[in-house]
């Protein structure tokens, strides 16, 4: 039994895999199968037409089946994690886990295939026969040296990518870390001395990749359980490690590590001693990757060599070498380009993409994954976090382009901009819906003032806003605090250069803002003394006054505090647009079935029919900014007159008023929720409804219905929220919620800019 697993983790893992149903995977259809015609299309007789088309041209399988997004994770269970040869059945939980990672990080579907095959020829025969089913093969946990021959033969036989992740995945991440360590240490790969402990599949693949990147064979020294790999050695030798045999009298790791720049440990815990580190070159890179116990523990290594850069294979130390950093994205790029193999050019492209990403501004997603701590590029952050959502955006295109440039792409990507947008939509589900809004914002960026400018999410959002050119940020906050947090979070934006800063404790406009506040709110209980206090202490007041005085074009607040408190200040200072009865809030939910807008989710407790009409018309104008045709349903527990209580009458009256005041809009009601969302059901209840298709603006009868529906759909449907969008203010102003993410703030910034452009 693995002694390094705690009793709690062991029992938890058993429950996790057993309940509520065994395993970690399931198969789901991607097409509807709801009626006789669907059945005829999916199976007999319609499917015969698809079969005939593929029989005439097998390349069409990539367009008509799941083949080109389907990878086989194949293992014979001979080298499973740190557990060794435990057999194919026992390897299945690991292979299922690998499948989950493929799906989660790159949207790739996987069948895990565990085979009872030990001999090289048997494995090759079984796997090669799978080619018609899959777009790629990921070999996993097959022991060395058999894995070398198996992969070599399969690559020669098969016309789809074959990738042994234990070899090449590790090699790519190690190489990316080395690229950045050399960058920090101002060294060149052709000059450095490299020493390995371990000569298995991962170690040999790593060295081969480094050689292809410029490392010199004469500078590489390999050791294993028998000591130094030297010319003439007989014990535990094979042709793969023999390539790196040196002509030397040295026989131990201690002898060859003297003067080394890089140590790569893929062997066993504790083999690297502190005294060995002291003999290495300046600023050495220590890659102690054995699991669960590294070749040397990081704290011991740091005590011996404070100048060392240290990587491990463990998640509880910085610089974790984790294969999930590459294999999903390498396959994503290879599959999308229709690559026939994964060659050295594609691997090197992945290495460089991963290394370059580590030098970029850290992602807010990474910060959340690490409990708010943000790894910034340097000795303790040589490689990106596995949780960085930009990995797919950097690695997959680099791999696809390398496949095209090296001539192994059967389906070259014709429009890389469109491909990048496709990947972006996978990472950020809001990407497709927000695209027209972002495009419009970039045309004429406006000044957006953020009330809570010291908040980490605001700072991260401001970084993205500046990089994407969608707005000119103004942050309210104390300069020293903001400077400290920018440094801590590894953000490159700077006040006065990338954004304007308003210091509430010392701003030259203070007296003018107080005067304006008294003018706007003097008859609403705001005395001069109170105004002076609030303009110093309440960022939402400052932001609203800035918008009102023309010092900013639009504002965002609400990351901290209660919605209603922020709303009170906005109502008082900015006020209502001409002819508007009251403000309301529109919330967007991005679901698997599309984008839906709910109103009013935040403000109106029990709106009248006239209030509902006003918010529906305002909502329609906002929805059009997304390039979406408004389809409005006035919702009720009543379905076209089935009930006659006051709530049903209110929604019926609101529908009538909508038809009078906005006859150009597609709107109907009162109707139940399923009638709004299922056109066939609506047609049975009321043939010829003025609402055609699926409703996308859902107007609720009261705040209870709207807010509860919004929160439940968000959770049950795993929906991505955008908003709330405040409707009806005299000038653009929006109140976020404390749960908003940095990406949500970016989305709302773009919306606020587009709204400001129309003013």
N, C-alpha and C positions, 0 to 999 in steps of 0.2 A: 504493500500500500504506500501511496505517496505521503511521506511523513510531513512534508511542508504544507499540506492542506489542513487548516484548522477544522475542528469538529463542527463548528458552526457553518463554515463554508461547505464542508462535505455534505451535511444534512440538507442545507439549503439547495445545493446543486441537485440532489436527488429529487427533492420536491419540485424544483423548477422543471426538470426533465419529465417528471411523471404526470403532473397536473397542469391544467385541467384535462389535457389529453396527452398521451405519450409523444415525446419528440419535440422538435422545434420547427417543423416544416409542414406545409400543406399545399395542395394544388388548387388553384382557383381559375375558373374560366374567364376569358377576356372578352367574350362576345355574349350577347343575350341568348337565352334558350327558354323563351317564355311561351311560344306557341308553335303550331304545326309548321308554319313557314320557316321559323328559326331552325327547327329540327331538320327540315328538308335541306336547308342551306349548310348546316353544320355537319350533317351526316348524309346518309343516302336519301335521295339520289344526287343532290346537288354537289356533294363533295367529289363525285367522279370527275366533274369538269376540272377541278383543281388538280386531281391526280393525273389526269391526261396532260395538262399543261406542264406539270413538273416532269412527267415521263419524256415529253418532247424536249425540255430544256431544264436539266437538274438545277441550274443556277437560280431558277424561279423559287426554289425551296426557301431561299433567303427572304423572298418577298411575301410568300403565301403561307409560311409556317413559322413556328417559334425558333427554328434552327439557328438563325443568326443572332439570337439573344440568349442562346442556351449553351451552358458550359457543363461538362462532366467533371466532377471532382472525384478522382479515382485513387483508391489506395488498396494495398494488400495487407496493411496493418503490420508491416515488419519494422517500422521505426516511428512509433506514434509518440509525438511530443517527447517528454522525458521518460516515457513508460516502456519504450523498447518494442520488442516483437510480441504484441498482445493479440494479434489476429484480426481478421477483417470485421467480425461482429463488434468487437470491443472498440474498433476505430470509428464506428459509425457516428457516435455522438460528436466526435471531432469533425468529421466530414459534414455533418449537418450544420455544425457551427460555422464551418467555412462557407457553406451555402448561404447562411443568414448574412454573413459579412458581404458577400457578393451582392446580394439583393439590397441590403441596407445602404451600402456606400456607393453602388454604381448601377443599381436597377437591373442587374443581370440575373436571369433565372438559372437555377442549377438543379441537376439531379446528382445526388451523391451516390457513387457506385463503389461498393466494397466487393472485392473479388478474391476468390480462393485460388490464387495463382502465385507461386513462389519463383519458378524458373523464369529467366529473362524471356525466352521464346514464348512461354505460355502467356505472360503478361502482355507482351507485344501483340500476340495474336488476338487476345480478347479486346484490348483497347483499340487496335486498328480497325476492328470490325464495327466499332461504334461511329465511325466517321459520318455515315449518312444522317445520323440523328443530331449531331452537335456542331456548333460553330467553333468550339475550342475545347481543349483538354487540359485540365489542371491536375498534374500528378502530385500526390501528397503522401508524405510519411512512408516512403519506400526506401529501404536501407541501401547504403553504399557498400560496395561499388556497383551493385546491380543497377541502381538508379541511373548511373551515367549511361550504361549501355541501353537500357530501356528507352530513355529519352532520345538518345541518338538514333536508334532504329525507328522509333515512332516519327520523329521529325523527317526522316528519310522517306518513310512510307506514306505519311498522311499529308493532305493538302489543306489542313487547317492548323491554327496555332496549337502547339504543344509546349507546355510550360511547367517545369518542375519547381514549384514555389520554394521548397526547402533549399534548393540550390540558388536559383536566380532571384527570388524575392529577397532573400537575405542579402545576396550580393549587391543588389541595387540599393537597398537602404544603407548598407555599410559604405558603399561607394559614395552615396550622397553625403553622408556624415564626413567622410574623408575629404571630399571636395571642399566642404565648408571649414573643416579644421585646417586644411592647407591654406585656405583664404585668410583665416584669422592669424595663422602662424607665419604668413608670407613665405610659404614654401612651394616648390613645384613637384608635381607627382613623379617626374622623371628623375628627381634627385633624392627622394626620400628612401630610407631603409625601412622595409616592412618585415615584421616577424609574426608568424602565426603559431598559435597553440591549437592543434587539431588539424586533421587533414581529411575530413569527411567531405560529404557532398557540398555543404554550404561553403566551407573554407576554400576548396578547390575552385568552385564557381566564382567566388569573390576574387580570388587571385587572377583567374582568367579574365574577368571583366576589368580589373585594374590594369592588367597588361594591355588590353585593347584600348584603354584610356591613356596609355603612355608610361605606365610603370615599367621599370627595367627588371627582367628576370634575374639578372645578377644582383639586384638589390633586395630580392625576396628570399626569406629564410623560413622554412617550414619545419615545425616540430610536431610530434605526436606522442603517443604513449611509449614508443620505443626510442624517443629522443629526436635528434636532428635527422632530417631526411637528407642523406648525403649520397654521393655517387658510390655505387658498389654495395649499398645496403641491401640485404636480402629479406629481413624480417618485416612482415606487414607492409610490403610494397605492392603497388599496382601501377599501371602505366599512367594513371591520371596524376598521382602525386609525384611519380618519377620525373615528370617534366620539370619539377622545381628542385630536383636534387642538386646540391651544391658540392663542389670539390673542396672539402674542408676536413680538418681534423677535429673540429668542434663537435661535441656530442650532446650537449645539454642546452636547454632554453636559456639558462643563466649565461652561457658563453656567447650565444648568438644575439642576445638582446642588447648587448653593449652598443651604444650609439644609435639605437633604433629610434625612428621618428613615430612609427605606428606599430602598435601591438593589436593583433586581431585574435581574440580568444573565442573559439568555438569548440571547447573541449570539456573540461571538468572544473568544478569549484576548487579554489585555493591553490592552483598550480603557479600563479604569479605571485612572487614574494616581494615585500616592500623594498628589500635591498636590491632587487633586480631593477625596479623602477628608477632608483637613484643613478643607475648607469646609463639610462636612456638619454637621447638628445634633448635639446631645448624644446619647450612647449610640446611634449609628446601627446599623442592621442592614444588613450587606453580604451580599447573596445573589449570589455569583459562580458561576453554575451552568453556564457553558460547559464542555464536555468535549472533549478531555482537559485543555486548558489553560484555567483560569478567567479571567474578565475581569481579576482581580488575584489573585496568589498569596496565600494566607492569611498567611504570615509577613511579606510586604511590607505587607499591609493592617494587620496588628497593629502593626508598627513605626510606621506613619503615624498610626494611631488606636488606641491601647491600650484605649480604652473601647468599641471596636466589637464587635458580635456578628457572627460570620462563618459563612456556610453555603456549601458547594460541592456539586457533583454527584459528587464523587469519594469513594471509600470509604476513602482513606488520610488523610482529614482529618475532624475532628469535624463534626457537623451535616450529614451527607450527605442531600441531597434525592433520595430514591429512590422511584420510583412504586410499588414493591412494597409500600410502607407502606399503600397504599390500594386499588389496583384489585382484588385478590382478595377483599377483605372488603366492598367496596361491592357487587360482584356477588353475594357470598354473601348479604348482607342483601336485595338486590333480588330475587334468585331465590327465596329462602325466603318472601318476602311476595307473590310473583307480581306484581311491579311491572311496569307497562306502559311505564315510562320511568325514567330517572334525572334527577330535576329538581333545581332549586336547593336546595330544602329538604333533600334527601337529601345533596347535596354539603356543605352547611353543617353538617349533623349529623356527617358524617365528619370535617370539619375540627375541630370541637369535641371529638369523641371522641379523635382523635389528639393534639390539644394537651393534653387532660386526662391522657392516659396518660403523656405525657412527665413530668408532675409527680408521678407515683406512685413508690413505692419500686421501684428497679431490680430486674429479674428475674435469677435465677441463670443462666437460659439465655443471657441477653445477656452476662453476665460470662464464661461459657465461650466464647461466640463471639468475644469480644474478648480472649481469652488471660488472663482473670482480672481485667482492668481493668473497673471498673464506672462507666459514665457516669451522673453524678448531675445532676438538673435544674439548669440554669443557663445561662450564656452559651455554654458549649461543649456543651450538650446540650438544645437547644430542641425537638427532635423525637425520637420513640422510635427504637430500633434496628429494622431490618427483621426481626431475629431474635426480637423480643419476642413470645412466644407469646400474650400477652394482646391483641394487636391484633384478632384475630378476635372475641374476647370483648367488646370495646368498640365496634369500628366496625360490625360486621355488625348487632347489635341496634339500634344508633342509626340506621342506614340503614333497616332494616326498619320501625322505629317511625315514622320520618319519612315513609316511603312510605305507611304506613297513615294517619297524621295528615293528609297532603296529598291523600288520596283516590285514589292511583294503585295501590293494592295489590288485586289480584284475589283473593288468598287471604290475608286478614289472619291474623296469628298469634294464635290464641285464648289460648294459655297461654304467656306469656313466660317464666315460671319453667322450664317444661319445655323451651322453646327454648334457654334459657341452659345448661341441663344438657346438652342435645344438643351444643352448641358446646363445652362443657367436656370432654365425652368425646372430641371430635375432637382437642382440644389435649392432654389428659392421658388416655392410653388406659386408665389405671387408674380413671377417673372412675366408670364404671358399676359395676364390681365393688366399689369402695371406698365407694360411696354409703351403703349401710346402716351401714357402720362409722363413717363421719364423722357420720352422723345420730345414732347412739348415743353417740358421744364428746361431742357438743355437749350432750346431755341432762345429763351430770354430768361435767364436765372434772376430770381428776385431775392431781396434781403429777408431772410427768415430769422426771427429772434427766438431763442430757446430760453425759457424762463429758468429751468434747472440746469444751468450750464456746467455745474460741477459734477453732475451725475455721470458715472462711467458710460452708461448707454448713450447719453447725449454726446459725449466726447467721441465715442466710436462712430456714432452716426455722422457726426460732423466730419470726421476723417473721410468717410465714404462719400458724403455729399460734395466735399471739395474734390476728391479724386474723380468723381463722375460728372462734375461740373453742372449740377442741377440747381444749386442755390448759392447765395453768399451768406454764410452763417454769421449771426451775432449771438454771442453767449453772455449770459448774465452770471457772474460769479467772481469770487475773489482771485486775483491774479496768482498769488502764491499757491493756493490750493490747486488751481487748474494746471499750473506749470508742474507741480509735483505729480499730479495724476497723469498728465500726458507722458511724463518720463516713466512712471511706473507701468503704464499700459503699453509702452512702446509705440506711441503714436507720433507721427512726424509733423502734424499740423502745429502752427505757432501763431499766437496772438499778434495782431498787427500785420501779419503777412498772409495768413490763410483765413483768418476770421477776425471780426471786431469783438472787443471785449468791453462789457459794461460792468464796472466794479460798483456794486450797490453801496459800498462804504465810502466811496470817494469818486463821484461822477460830476463833471462840470455842469451837467444839465439838471442837477438836482432841484434847484429853485424853480426852474421852468416846469419841471414835471409836477412838483407840488402844486403850483398855481393851476396847471391844467386839471389836475385831479380835483381840486376844490371847485373849479368851474363845472366839471362834469358831475360831481357827486355831492356838492355842497348842500343841496336840498334833499339828499338821501342819507343824512346823518354823518357825513364825513366832514368833520371840523378841520380847520387848518392844522391843529396839533396832531390829530389822527392821521391826516394826509402826510405830514412830515415823517411820522413813524412808519407808516406803511410803505412809503416810497424808499425808505432805507432797508426795510426788513422783508418785504413781500415781493418776490420775483415776478409773480403773475401780474401784479399791479404795474410794475416797471415795464414789463413786456407789452401790456395792453396800452399803456401811455405812449410807448415808443411807436406802436402802430398808429395810434390815434393822432400823434403829432407828425407822422410822416417820416420818422427816423428808421422805421422798418416797414416792410410791405405786408407781412403776415407773421403770426406767432404760433408757437406750440408750447403747451404747458401740461401739467397733470401727471408727470412721471412720479411725483410725490404728492401726497395729500388727497383729500376727498374731491371727487368730481364737482359736487355741488358748491364747494367753497370757491373753486376756480371759476365756475359758471357765474357766481354772484359778482365777481370782479369784472368779468367780461361784459355781462349785461349792463353793469353800472357805467363802465368807462367807454366801451366800444358801442354798445347799444344794438338796436335792431335795424335791419335794412328797411328802407321805405316800404310801407304797406304790409309789412310782416307782423303778424299777431304775436308770435313768440318764437324763440329758438327751439330746435329739436335736434336729435342726434340720429345719424344714419350709420349703421355698422355693416361692414362687408365680411362675408365668410367665404373662403375659398375651399370648396369641398371636392371630393372625387367626381361629383356630378356637375361641377361648374361653380360660377360665382353667384352668390345670392346676397341681396341687400335687405336689411331689416330696419324698420323704423316704427316708433321711436324707442330706442333701447336705453335711454339715459335720462330724459328730461321730463316729458309730459306724463303725469300720473294717470289722468283720465281725460284725454283730449276729446274735444267736441268734434262733430262732423266737419265743421269749418276748419278746425285745427288739423284734422287728418288730411283734408284736401290740400291745405297749404304745405304740409310736410311732404306729401306725395309728389306735388309739383316740383318742389325744391329738390327732392331726391332724384327725380327724373333728370333734372339738369346736370346733376353731379354724375349720374351713371353714364350719361352721354360722353363725358370726358374720358371714359375708359374705352370708347369706341363700341359701346354695347347699346343696343336698342332697348329702351325701357319697356318692360312688360309687367304691369302693376296689378297685383291682386289685393283687394280689400278683404282681409281675413276675418273669419268669425267662426263660432260653433254652429252657425246656421249656414245651410247650403242653398242659396238662391230661394229664400223665402220659406225654408223648412221650419223656422222658428220665428216667433214674433215678440220676444222680450226686448227690453230697451237697448241692450248691447247690439243685438241683430239689427234693430231699426236704425241705430246710429251708423253702422257700417253700410246699410242699404242707402241711407240718406247721403252719406259721403260719396258713394259710388255715383249717385245721381248728380251731385254737385260737380264731381270730376268730369262727367260727360258734358256738362254745361260749360265749365270754365276751361277745360283743356281737351276739346274734342279730338285734337290731333294725337293724343296719347292713347296707347293700347291699354285699357284698364277695364276691369269688371269685378263684380262682387254683389252682395256679400257671399263669400264662399269658404268652405272648409279647406284646411291645408292640403289634403290630398288632391282636391279638385284643382288647386292652384298649381300643383307640381306634376300632375299626371293628366295630360291633355285628353287621353282616352276616357278617363273617368269623368272629367268635366263635360265631355261631349255627350255622355250618357245622361247626365243630370240636366244639362242645358245645351242642346244642339244650337250651334250658331252663336256662341258666346263672342263678345267683342274682344276677348283676350285669346290670342292664338299662341300655341306653343307653351313652353314652360315659363311660368312667372319668375321674374328675377328680382322684383321689388315687392317685398311682403310687408304690407301695412297692417300693423297689429292694433286691436281695439284699445289697449291700454298698456301702461308701462310694465305691469306684472307679466302679461302675455309676451311682450316683446323681449324683455330682459331674460326671462326664464327660457324662452325658446332659443335665444342667442347663446346663452351659456351652455345649454344642454346639447345643442347641435355642435358647438365648438368642441365639447368633450367627446360625445358619442361618435361624432363623425370625423374626429381627428382633423377638424377644419382649421385653416389658418385665418386668424382675424386681421382685418385692416380697418383702422378707425379707433374710436368713433369719429365720424365726420360731422362737425357742428354746422347746422343749417340755419340760415336766417340772420346772421350777424351783419352789422353795417360794413365791417371790413373783415377780411379773412382771419379767423382765429379758431384754433382747434385744441381740444382738451384730450390728452391721451389718458391711459390708465396705468396704474403702478405695475401691471404685469407686462407691459409692452417691452419688446426686444429692441435691440439696436436696429435690426432690419425693419421692424415695424415703424420706427421713427423715420428711417430713410424713406419708406413708402409714403408716410404722411407728409414728409417734407415736400416730396414731388407733387402730391396733391395740393398742398397749400400754395406752392409756387404757381401751378396752373390756374388755381382759383384767383390768385393775385394778378395774374396776367390779364384776366378778364375785367378787372376793376378800372 
